[in-house]
Amino acid sequence: MSEGKPDTRLVEAGRRPEYTNGIVNPPVYRASTILFDSVEAMEAANPPRDGTLHYGRSGTPTTWALCDALTELEPGASMTRIFPSGSAAVAAALLTVLEAGDELLMVDSAYGPTRALCESVLKRFGVSTRYYDPMIGAGIADLVGERTRAIFLESPGTYTFEVQDVPAICAVARERGLVTLIDNTWATPFFFPAIAAGVDISILACTKYIGGHADVMLGSVTVKSDLAARLDQTRRVLGQTAGPDDAWLALRGLRTLALRLRQHQENGLRVARWLREQPQVARVLHPALDECPGHEFWARDFTGASGLFSVVLKGGGAAARVTLIDALKRFGLGYSWGGYESLVVPADPVRTATRTEYEGPIIRLHIGLEDPDDLIDDLSAGLASYPSG
């Protein structure tokens, strides 16, 4: 509906009158069986398509509204499909573009479950994976072989937060006829419209910032027009769907995404800048700080930063890291991120193609919506017992 600026699109997107019936928010349509008035009406609903009730797995106005909204956030996109988790979305996207005998170029800083998918299911199905340095940029052309069919990006990368030169990699892919996919969960399309930057498929773990309240599991895949039919077929034959309650929660979260992301950014930078001045800290891996690998690409391509980053500690070891984490009172110890709460986890990057030596152990922080002064006080107390070199 909206061609307005990003903040306006977040408010207006997905609110078609036929989905809302005059209500501001689309209702939660829970459905499995859809009843038809006649055989003719039933046959007219085939094949399944958005906007026409067919069967619960094919969607309802609640899920269609979310798909529309996510598509509208990505200029140049044609369609979005939602899945029960971010990992499910990654799997569906890769299965859409790969077949037996193909080679996938996978960024070496990828999310753990994405790497596990490559090393298990894709390998069993005859797809080989070649990992590449996230900072390779246009040099990825040297890795493209006869069997290469797709390049997977994640920018910034898991745990180590390298920002990739996405336009350069996409330019190589276009020249070689390859499909590009990106896990864009960290920035979301609000801070980095990936398809406008040249990517073919943009994947989100909507569990994180889209939902924003630590109460939903959801993933999405948004594609250009030439991949829409293939993605839709993959979703249907795999039987992948997301429930209307989860879709409704994501729609609710979407409306405040701009406000939340800006506050996560402000709080995160405040804490990150404080941390890099502490004697126990070797460096802070935050894309908006100039010491982070690929910071120049973040400054060029992104309009903001979220609240997730890593801290490389100076000296110490695994036991000292455990003591520090266990001493924190305001940071929850738990998986995921993107909710309103601050979190911490120990970070141990897995690499196959690249090796980076760090000065000490790494912790990953998600800075939530608490007062950053309280978070700094908590970190200060935790760092007090950590060796400074």
N, C-alpha and C positions, 0 to 999 in steps of 0.2 A: 504493500500500500504506500509506504513512505519513500520519498526520494530525498528526505531531509538529511541533516547532518547526523553523525553517529548517535549522539544523545537522543535526538528525536526518533531515530529509527528504533532504538531500544524501547521506547514507550509505545510506538505505533505498530511495530512489526507483528504480523501474525493475527491481527485483530479484525479479520474479515467479518462483515455482518452476518454471513451465513454460518459462521462458527460461534458467534457470540449472542445472536438473537437480541441485540440491544443491551446485553449485560457487559460491563467493562471487561471482566475476565471470562474467558471461555469456561463453561461448566466442566466438571469432571464426568465424562461419558464413559462409564464402565460397561463393556459389552463383550460377549463372545458371539452368540447367535444374533443375526439380523433377520427380521421377518419381512418377507416380500408379499405384496398383494397378489402376485400372479407369477407363473413361470416366465412370462414375457419380461416382467420387471426383474426377476432373478437373473435371467440371461443378459439383460441390459447392463447389469452391474459387473459383467465380466468383459475384459480382464480387470482386476482391481485397479483403482486409480483414486488419487486424493480427491476428496469432495464428494465421493459416492460411496455410501455404506455398502459393504460387501460381507465382511466377516471381521470379528474383533481383531484378529491378527493383522488385517489390512489397514487398521487405523480407525480413529474416530475424530470428530472435530477437535478434541483436546490435543491429540498427537499431531494432527495436521497443522494446527495453529503453531505449535512449537517448531515443526519442520519449516513452515513458512518464515517464521521469525528468524531462525538461524540462517536461512538462505538469504534473507534481506540484509543480514549483517555482513555478508561477504559480497561486495560488488563484483559482478562477473560470474557469480554462481548461478546454477540452474535448479538444483534440487538438494534437499537434505533428507537423510534417513536416520532414525534414532535407534539405539541399541541399549541393552540392559546394563552396559558398563563401558568404560573407555577401552578396556582391553578387547571387549567384543567388537567395538567399532574398528579398532586397528585390524583385527582378524578379518572382518568382513571386507574392509577396504583392500587389504592385500589379496584376499581370495578373489576379489573382483577383477584384478588386473594381472594375476599370475597364473600360470599353468605348468604342468610337468615339463621339465627341461629348461625352464627359464632360470635366469640369474637375477637376484635382487641385490642392489647396492644399499647397504644399511649403515647409517651413521653409527660410529663406534660409541657414542655417548647416549645411546638409546635407552629408554625405559626398560627395566628388567623384564617384565612380562612380554614386551615386544621382542626382545632378544630370545626369550624362551620359546616363543612361537616359531621363530626362525629355526631354532635348533631342534625342534620336535616335530610339530605338525607339518610345517612347510618342507622340512627335510624328508619326512616320510612320503610326502606327495611328489617328491622329485624336483623341488625348487631349491637351488643352492643360494647361499647368502655369502656375500663378500662385504666385509666391514671396511669402512673408510674413515680417515681422519676428519673430524668435523670442520677443521680449518682448511680443508683442501681447496675450496672455492672452485674456480674454473678448471683447476687441475684434475678434477674428477673425470674429465674427458679421457685421460690416460688409462682409466680403469674400465671404461666401457668396452665390453666384448661382444661377440656375435650373439650370445645368448642373453645379454643384459636386456631386461624389459622395463625395469622400474628403479627409481631412486627414492629412498625414504629419508626424510630429514626430521630432525627434532631440534628446534632452535628457540631458546637455549637448551642445552643438553641436560639430561638428568644428572644431578649431583654436582657436576663440574661447570655447567652453565656457559659453555662456549656458544657464542652467537655465530651462526653460519652466514655465509654470503649467499643467501637464498636466490636473489636474481641471477647471479652468475651460474649457479648450479642449474637453475631452471633453463637458462639460455642454452647450456650444453644439452640438456635433455630434449629441448625442442629440436635442436639441430639433428639429434640422433634418433628422433622418433620415440623417445622414452616417456613414461608416465612418472610424474613427481607426486609424492605424498608427503604431508607434513603433520606431525603431532604439534598442534598449535595451542595446547592447553595452557601453557604458562602465560601467554599474552592475551589469548582469546582474539577473535577478529576485531574487538574494540581497539586494542593497542597494536595489532598487526593484521591487517586484512590480507591473508596469505594468497588467496586466489588472484587478487589484484596485483600481487607481486610476481605472479607467473606460475604459481603452484596449481596442479590439476585437481588434487584432492586434499581437503583440509579436515583434519580429525580433531575432535575435542573429547576429553574426559569431562563431560558436563557435571559429573560428580563434584568437580572442583569449583571454579569461580562462577560457572553458569548457575548452578544450584545455590552455592554460596552459604549454605546454612548447615552443612555436615549432616544432612538428613535424606540424601537421595543418591542412588547409584544409576548412572546414565551416561551414554556416549553418543556421539553424533558423527556422521560423515557427510560432508558437503562437497559437491562435485560440479564441474563444468558440464555443459549440455551433452558433449559427446560421450560422457561416461554415465549419464543418468540412467539409461535403460539397463546397462550392465549392473550397476549398483543395485537397482531395484530388483532385478532378477536374483542376484546373490542373496539379498535380504529375504526374499520370499522363499526360495528353495531351502535356505538354511533354517527357516522358521523363526528368524530373529525378530523380536518385537520388544517394545517397552510399554509398560503399563501406563494408563492415563493418569493415575495419581502421581507417578514420578514425573510425567510430562507437565502436569499442572504445577508441581513444585518448581520445576525448572523455569517455566514461564513466569512464575512469581519472582524467582531470583533474577531473571533476566532484566526485569524492569528497573532494578536498582544496581545493575552491574556497573554503570559508569561511576556512581557515587562510591560504591565499595572499592572498585579498583583504584580510584584516585586516592582513597584513604589508605588502602594497603600500600600503595606506592609511597605516599608521604611517610607513613610509619616505618615502612621497611628501609627507606633511605636514611631516615633518622637513626635507626638502630645500626644499620650497616656502617655508616660513617663513624659512629661512636666505636664500634667494634674494631675497625682498622687502626685505631689509635691505641689499642690496649696492648700491653707488653706480651701477653700470652697468645696473641693472634699474629700469624705470619701473613695472611692475606685474606681478603674477603672476595668471594666469587659472586659478584652481583653485576649483571650486564650493564647497569647504569654507571658503574665505577670504571675508571679508565684502566685499571689493572686487570680487568676481566678479559679473557681472550675473546676477540671479536667485538669489543666495545664499540669500535668504529662502525660496525654494521648495525648494531643496535641504534646508535645515534642517527644513522642515515635512514633506517627503515621502520623503526618503531616510533609510536607516539607516546609511549609510557612504559613503565615497569610495574610488575606485580610485586607481591610481598614475599616471594620465595627465593632464597639464595643459600649459599653454603659458606662456611667459615673454615679455613685451614688453620689449625692450631699450631703453635710453635713448640716443637719438641714434644715431650710426653709420649704417651702410648695408649693402647686400648684401655687399660685399667684407669688411667687418668681421665680419659674421655668418659668412661662410665660414671666415674665419681662426679664429674662436672654435670652431666645430664641428670643424674639422680638428685643433684642438689637443687635443680631448678624447681620453683614452685608454681610459677604462672604459665610455664610452657607445658602443654600436655605432651605426653610421650605416646605417639600413635601414628599409624599410617595415614596416607592421604594428606590433603591440604586444600586450601581454597575456601574454607569456611571462615566464620568471623573470629575463630579462636586461634591463638598462637600455638605452634607445635614445634617439636624438635625430634630428630632421629639421628642416630649415627649413620654416616654415609661412607660406603666402601665401593667406589666405582669399579665396575668390571670393564676391562678393555681387551680387545683381541688384536686390533690393528695398530694401536697407538699406546705409547707408554709415557706417563708423566710422573715425575717424582715430586712429592709434596713434602713440605717441611715437617709435617706431623699429621695426626689423625684429622678427619673432617667431620663436622656436624652440619646437618641441613636444618635451617630455620624457616618456618613460615610465620611471618609477622602478621598478626590479626588486627582487630579493630580496638584493642585495648589502648589505654594511654601509653605512648612509647616510653615515657619516663618510668612507669612501673616496670615495663619490660627491661629497660636498661638497668634498673636497680636489681632486678632478679638475675640478669646475666652477670652483673658486677659481683654479686655474692657468689655465684657459681664459679666464676673465673678466679676468685680470690685464692682458692685452694689448688689452682692448676699451676704446674711448673711453667716458668716463663722462658724456658730455653734450655 
